[in-house]
Structures are given as C-alpha cells and as structure tokens.
Amino acid sequence: MFEFSYGEMVEDSPQVLRERERGAMTRGIEMLRKAQESGPSSRDAIDALHYLRQLWTIFLDDMREPHNELPNALKAGIVSIGIWVMKQIDRVRKGELTDLTTLIEINEIVRDGLA
C-alpha cells in the first residue's frame, strides 16, 4: 500500500516527512468519506478501515522509536488518539458504529496539525 518504508521517510527532512504524513492522512480521509457514502459494510469501508489501521499502526509504532524526538506529552496525545481510532475501526467492523463522521473529523484534525 505504501511505496516506501517509514524508515526511508525519516531520513528526509522534517518538512518532507510531514508532507508525506499529511498526504497519507488525506488519502485515508478521502477513503473514509467514500466509505461513509457507500455504507459501513461496503468494500469501500473495508478498504478505508484497512488503510487507516495500517497508517495508525505506523504512527503508533513510531511513538515507541528511540529516534522519535517529539515531546513526551505530544507522543502520549498521539498514542491516545491512535488507540481511539483503532477502537472505532473495530466498532465499525463489528457493526456497532455506522456513522464515520467523527472518525473523519478526528483524522482531519490530526492531518491539519501536521502543517
């Protein structure tokens, strides 16, 4: 799904890295919007949720890396959001959640914070 490994991304400048993260988030948000239109059981939803899970797994894994120099409070916030996103993905997959609006909005807030 990704054309490059995260390790390759961190070798780039912080500005390039943020732009790539922002692009990946934008793609996920667009996929979620399409899934919202198609319904929570649609192929679009399955693809969007899979992509989002992969993306947030990368973000969460990066919070544990020694090279990550983000402040601890920011890392903790990202981890909290990531855990929430993962739980929401599980709720959609179980049929407990059908409206993706909040999931879309939270990801937009995170993406916009990467600017």
HELIX and SHEET records of a PDB file:
HELIX    1   1 TYR A    6  VAL A   10  1                                   5    
HELIX    2   2 PRO A   14  SER A   38  1                                  25    
HELIX    3   3 ARG A   43  MET A   63  1                                  21    
HELIX    4   4 ASN A   72  ARG A   93  1                                  22    
HELIX    5   5 THR A  101  GLY A  113  1                                  13    
END                                                                             
